[in-house]
Amino acid sequence: MITRNFINRHNGPRKSEHEGMLKKIGVSSVDELIEQTIPASIRMKKPLNLPEGINEYEYLNHLKELASKNKIFKSYIGLGYYNTITPGVIQRNVLENAGWYTAYTPYQAEISQGRLEALLSFQTMVSDLTGLPIANASLLDEATAAAEAMIMMFNARPRALVKREANKFFVSENLFPQTIEVLKNRSNPLGIELIFGKHEDCTFDEKVFGAIIQYPDQSGEIIDYKSFVNNAHNAEVSVAVAADILSLTLLTPPGEWGADVVVGSTQRFGVPMGYGGPHAGYFATSEKYKRNIPGRIIGVSMDKNGNPALRMALQTREQHIKRERATSNICTAQALLASMAGFYAAYHGPEGLKEIASDIHLLTQQLSAELSKIGCKALNSYYFDTISIQLPEGTDISKLRQIAEKHHINLRFINATQIGISLDETTSDQDIKTLINVFEETLDKPKSDIQFPANTEFQFNIPPTLVRKSEYLTHPVFNTYHSETEMMRYLKLLENRDLALNRSMIPLGSCTMKLNAAAEMFSLSWPEFGAIHPFVPLDQASGYTELIKNLEKDLCEITGFDAMSFQPNSGASGEYTGLMVIREYQKSKGEGHRNICLIPASAHGTNPASSVMAGMKVVVVKCDDQGNIDLVDLKEKAEQHKENLAAIMVTYPSTHGVYEEGILEVMDIIHSNGGQVYMDGANMNAQVGLTNPGLIGADVCHLNLHKTFAIPHGGGGPGVGPIGVAKHLTPFLPKHPLVKTGGDKGIDPVAASPFGSSMILPISYGYIKLLGGAGLTEATKIAILNANYLKSQLKKHYSILYSGKNDRVAHEMILDCNIFHKTADVTVSEIAKRLMDYGFHAPTVAFPVHGTLMVEPTESEPLAELDRFIEAMVLIREEIKEIEEGKADKLNNVIKNAPHTIQMTAGSKWDFPYTREKAAFPVEFKIVDKYWSPVTKVDDAYGDRNLVCSCVPIEDYIDPS
């Protein structure tokens, strides 16, 4: 068979083009460039010990073989994970559509209006269903959302509670077990004491600041918590509720009976279980917490021309701005999944959702009634979709398990005499019959002939005081697109308002917006991976187990580490997890007092924020004039804090895009002073196959699988942030209460699922298998080639802020644009907006240095696209020069007014002192393929002053004055 090498599909520049690129850089070969770029002391002496890459056909056959080892049983386990039906129109047009899954986080609002509208709809959906006015644009999962609620309430305690050092948080024992374990993890480093018990027995002493309850609870019981909430509020205690979002179509929403925060998962709104994720967690709260809510909030503002425009609110990036003073380290959300859940609600509408919920509830009643006839008593007084069953005395629980498995059924085995059963929208009348037959066979009862009466003969088994009476999802977006034609066109409308990788290069520094190959993505639609509950017996997930073990082995080879944990489901979560593993290791040595974390001034904002979340004190290390870690300052601070030094967080290559020559000395300084080295894996795309964290001497490193290893960014998530650790840290990797994973001395879980966002791990697995060891190394080399090629052409027009020993950059570079503010009154943000007229997403703006653009081309961009970007940047420099020379007005010019919308350009009114062609068609190529920004420059300040974060009539957004 002819081998078609995948590396030629993945890398952009053709081999025939390398010579010309190298000539412009000033080297004779790619290997010479690498030798001049990466310090010899850290370069790998041997190639990666990985198999050769395989082609796409071979890979898909291999993956099908793995998938076939997973057993698709009917799971009634519940606990926050349910079978669901993904509408085909959403699967095909969102989940499988590169226009949705390759988009970046919407920091550049003007070219992200489609995603922003989808996320605003998600927020509105959450707000309506929970009965609370403020919601964010999703969190990682239900368990971490609950932890964020606890932390938010702790940080926002009333002054009286702070004064009396209230640090106790009540946790209902009927919360989902995985949520309880994550709360244990997140509370410990912050000094929060958890109190467990029954809500009816809880008394609020002066040290309690908050509480969390489950609605319906893990047994399925629906409880009226009104008196509990009233008692809590009388004691100045805030209350969070973890709620099943589908149940809230039938039940009185917690916001109506006094809850301060409501959290949960939107998985059952059309997102497959996927062995645990990714799923969008939701978070809603009251007005009093609107400036404290964690994560991203999509808000409504207006553009420069007064048109409605969406953007992310200020607190979205609070961890970047506040750093160690941040109250959350959230960076990645689950935007793609949140969009899917919002579209699911829009497609079904309020009546459709209520019908789905009602059908589930009525089938649950039928199941309960039929089980009671054979002596299986439901313990619930009231329920929505879950019942807890007391088995008849003498029932052989192992026999029940065997018979259930014979029928391909998973039940929740609570203990030796009790069973939990949770139904969902895929449950049919036949499924109920099969379930009853399983119990009849176990109890040696004759098979019954079950009749299903009309729904009208049933009354809801919900407390009368908790039947929902309020309306929800009244906005037109939830009442318009109910036919597939309407929904398909709506999704296309939104997609066209965005700029994703399927249209253009996205040259974001530290974000690695590379190719997400179609072959790597196919498994997202396979039920063999999507229809697996995360808590099934391991023999039903042997395909997943094999894939995860293989991926761990490959990543250990790539990183030089001993073991991996896939539980963290974002990069920032990986940071936190790594630091907690370090702390647990140090505690095991009697060094639990070590709490100082050294962080370079150039670090990503989540580094100091994660340190604080892990209970550490941040000490900032200076950078020298070349942007490197100041080794003198580092040594002084490491020695000063020697007795309490826990760790350093270092990014390599540096956040400035340079392979620092002194990195080995950094390792020695920290280790000689008793600390551990945490490496931020944001720039791993410049290491793979050429160097690695283990070789350099790091003790732990998180990997952004959504950067280096080809999982797409999805418009702001999903992300995956597994950590790799050296051998001495392996025993401390995170465990899980329901599935064995992690180390013997592992920390408590950091996410709800044992293996994090398992469903998207096949993407990275495929990336590695398709490229193989040599291909992975070649990809790194081409990323460095592309970056240095851009540098060689742009340095004639822009100042390159930092470069390495031989005037080389790693995989990215920083363009210093500060001078233009002085010479032409042009800000770096305005340059970013002007790039939109040229059809480009802006590079990273003002990070890690104010007034700069950080550019990363990745290995996937072809030479023609690199040259198109160079042309755009050169022409923008010429436009700046026109302002500098007085040829263009300083306040009214093509850069200040960018981006130019089609309404501006095609309208009858044109008051600008330059041509329409110069505004909208600055280069001839764009006449062939023109991307139009749907809005012009967004007024962020207006949006922050007038915070609107749910769908309201469009005329209400804008102040008529």
Salt bridges, closest charged atoms under 4 A:
ASP31 OD1 - LYS781 NZ 3.06
GLU96 OE1 - ARG92 NE 3.09
GLU110 OE1 - LYS833 NZ 2.88
GLU148 OE2 - ARG186 NH2 3.44
GLU173 OE2 - LYS198 NZ 2.83
GLU181 OE2 - LYS184 NZ 3.14
GLU200 OE1 - HIS199 ND1 2.88
ASP205 OD2 - LYS168 NZ 3.54
ASP224 OD2 - LYS226 NZ 3.39
ASP244 OD2 - ARG268 NH1 2.53
ASP260 OD2 - HIS233 NE2 2.82
ASP260 OD1 - LYS288 NZ 3.54
GLU287 OE1 - LYS290 NZ 3.62
GLU318 OE1 - LYS322 NZ 3.77
GLU370 OE2 - LYS373 NZ 3.20
ASP385 OD2 - ARG268 NH1 2.88
ASP431 OD2 - LYS74 NZ 3.45
GLU441 OE2 - LYS406 NZ 2.63
GLU441 OE1 - HIS407 NE2 3.38
ASP444 OD1 - LYS399 NZ 3.25
GLU495 OE1 - LYS492 NZ 3.55
ASP498 OD2 - ARG115 NE 2.64
GLU528 OE2 - LYS64 NZ 3.92
ASP539 OD2 - LYS71 NZ 3.37
GLU546 OE1 - LYS69 NZ 2.74
ASP554 OD2 - LYS769 NZ 3.08
GLU591 OE1 - ARG594 NE 3.12
ASP633 OD2 - LYS637 NZ 3.04
ASP680 OD1 - HIS702 NE2 3.91
ASP699 OD2 - HIS671 NE2 2.77
ASP699 OD1 - HIS728 NE2 3.52
GLU778 OE2 - LYS15 NZ 3.59
ASP807 OD2 - LYS791 NZ 3.38
GLU812 OE2 - HIS811 NE2 3.78
ASP825 OD1 - HIS821 NE2 3.75
ASP825 OD2 - LYS896 NZ 3.45
GLU830 OE2 - LYS896 NZ 3.08
GLU830 OE2 - LYS937 NZ 3.83
ASP837 OD2 - ARG834 NH1 2.77
ASP837 OD2 - HIS900 ND1 2.83
GLU856 OE2 - HIS811 NE2 3.89
GLU859 OE2 - HIS10 NE2 2.70
GLU859 OE2 - LYS514 NZ 2.84
GLU865 OE2 - ARG868 NH2 2.91
GLU879 OE2 - ARG834 NH2 2.79
GLU882 OE2 - LYS918 NZ 3.46
GLU884 OE1 - ARG877 NH1 3.27
GLU885 OE1 - LYS887 NZ 3.25
ASP911 OD2 - LYS909 NZ 3.70
ASP929 OD1 - ARG503 NH2 3.36
ASP940 OD1 - ARG311 NE 3.82
ASP944 OD1 - ARG311 NH2 2.60
